[in-house]
């Protein structure tokens, strides 16, 4: 992405999803979502052709409403954190 106002710290993984999903929908939702799934691992996901991530996102989409899923995915993708300025955060959240 070309936006230089956001600091991408290159830290990404299933824990990022977990934090966002728990923040939006609560830990019980996370536990139900992850139950029985092989959670994606960024180091091994390429070897299984992203099947784990596909299963994970598909289940998330069936369990949560579209707007919430989009909000979670935007925040995960763009690394939005509470320290961002209010106007920048509002600008990105408007996309959700």
C-alpha positions as CSV (number, residue, x, y, z in Angstrom):
1,X,0.0,0.0,0.0
2,X,1.3,3.5,-0.8
3,X,0.1,5.2,2.4
4,X,3.2,6.4,4.3
5,X,1.3,7.7,7.3
6,X,0.9,4.2,8.8
7,X,3.9,2.4,10.3
8,X,3.9,-1.2,9.1
9,X,6.1,-2.9,11.7
10,X,6.0,-6.2,9.7
11,X,4.7,-8.1,12.8
12,X,1.8,-10.2,11.6
13,X,0.3,-13.5,12.4
14,X,-2.6,-15.3,13.9
15,X,-2.1,-13.4,17.2
16,X,-2.9,-10.2,15.3
17,X,-6.2,-11.7,14.2
18,X,-6.9,-13.0,17.7
19,X,-6.4,-9.6,19.3
20,X,-8.7,-7.9,16.8
21,X,-11.4,-10.6,16.9
22,X,-11.4,-10.6,20.7
23,X,-11.5,-6.9,20.8
24,X,-14.5,-6.8,18.4
25,X,-16.4,-9.9,19.4
26,X,-15.0,-11.3,22.6
27,X,-12.8,-14.2,23.6
28,X,-15.7,-16.7,23.7
29,X,-16.3,-15.9,20.0
30,X,-12.6,-16.4,19.3
31,X,-12.6,-19.8,21.0
32,X,-15.6,-20.9,19.0
33,X,-14.1,-19.6,15.8
34,X,-10.8,-21.4,16.4
35,X,-12.3,-24.7,17.7
36,X,-11.2,-27.5,15.5
37,X,-9.3,-25.4,13.0
38,X,-5.6,-25.7,12.1
39,X,-4.8,-22.0,12.6
40,X,-2.6,-20.4,10.0
41,X,1.1,-20.1,10.8
42,X,2.9,-17.6,8.6
43,X,6.0,-19.7,8.5
44,X,4.2,-22.9,7.2
45,X,1.2,-21.5,5.5
46,X,2.8,-21.4,2.1
47,X,3.5,-25.1,2.2
48,X,-0.2,-25.9,2.6
49,X,-1.2,-23.3,-0.2
50,X,-3.0,-21.1,2.3
51,X,-5.7,-23.7,3.0
52,X,-5.6,-23.0,6.8
53,X,-6.0,-19.2,6.2
54,X,-8.8,-19.8,3.7
55,X,-10.7,-22.0,6.3
56,X,-10.1,-19.5,9.0
57,X,-11.4,-16.5,7.0
58,X,-14.3,-18.6,5.6
59,X,-15.4,-19.5,9.1
60,X,-15.1,-15.9,10.3
61,X,-17.3,-14.8,7.4
62,X,-20.0,-17.3,8.3
63,X,-19.9,-16.5,12.0
64,X,-19.9,-12.7,12.0
65,X,-21.7,-10.0,10.0
66,X,-20.0,-8.6,6.9
67,X,-19.4,-5.1,8.4
68,X,-17.6,-6.5,11.4
69,X,-15.5,-8.9,9.3
70,X,-14.5,-6.0,7.0
71,X,-13.6,-3.8,10.0
72,X,-11.5,-6.6,11.5
73,X,-9.7,-7.3,8.2
74,X,-9.0,-3.7,7.5
75,X,-7.5,-3.2,11.0
76,X,-5.4,-6.3,10.8
77,X,-4.2,-5.4,7.3
78,X,-3.4,-1.8,8.0
79,X,-1.9,-2.4,11.5
80,X,-4.2,0.2,13.0
81,X,-3.4,0.8,16.6
82,X,-4.7,3.2,19.3
83,X,-1.7,5.4,19.1
84,X,-2.7,6.7,15.6
85,X,-4.0,10.2,15.6
86,X,-7.7,10.5,15.8
87,X,-8.1,12.0,12.4
88,X,-6.1,9.3,10.7
89,X,-7.9,6.6,12.6
90,X,-11.2,8.1,11.7
91,X,-10.2,8.3,8.1
92,X,-9.4,4.6,8.0
93,X,-12.3,3.5,10.1
94,X,-14.6,5.2,7.6
95,X,-13.5,2.6,5.1
96,X,-15.1,0.0,7.3
